Amino acid sequence: MRQTMQKVMSLVLAAGLLAGCSAQSSTATASAAATTAAAAESTAAETENTGATLVVYFSGTGNTRAVAETIADTVGADLYELTPVDPYTEEDLDWTNADSRVSQEHENETLQDQVELTTTTVENWDSYDVVFFGYPIWWGNAAWPVRQFIADNDFTGKTVIPFCTSASSGIGSSGQDLAALAGTGDWQEGQRFASQADASEVAAWAEDVLAG
């Protein structure tokens, strides 16, 4: 009889120990699951708060395009080209000819306002925190085809970094003029590159801008 009671007590104690271990295991599992979920949520939040970089540009002869592509490759940015509905030909861009398209548009601002882009809508525009904005310099100013994009988009919350190409002119007040037209965004000091810009120079500048 005594041995039977001892066996029963042993079984009861064993069952209690197993129950306790099971409860601890369940608690530990639940805690681990909660920790994993919190980590995933934190990672998702960090990803959501890390904005992308976009390079927007208009290029007449291809010089600004080359700079824009180098910047995009260097910093891992997306590219968006501004294309006029009526593209400029080589003859159109001959500023030495008073009868060329750009010469006529330069003399008549109404013609500048009539330059229409194929589109000014960037997919996922709100996801971009940094926008490099490129253009050639025409008569000391940003080429007027970029104006429609500036006017049609809200740059609120974005850091905008102008860059331009020209044979001789500097960037001048072109970046500030575009900032005034935009009315929104944190527009930084821009950079001018020569018509045949050195890719390594462009890449170094882009890296410095984002690092600083």
Secondary structure, 3 states (H helix, E strand, C coil): CHHHHHHHHHHHHHHHHHHHHHHHHHHHHHHHHHHHHHHHHHHHHHHHHCCEEEEEECCCCCHHHHHHHHHHHHHCCEEEECCECCCCCCCCCCCCCCCCHHHHHHHCHHHHHCCCECCCCCCCHHHEEEEEEEEEEECCEECHHHHHHHHHCCCCCCEEEEEEEECCCCCCCHHHHHHHHHCCCEECCCEEEECCCCHHHHHHHHHHHHHC
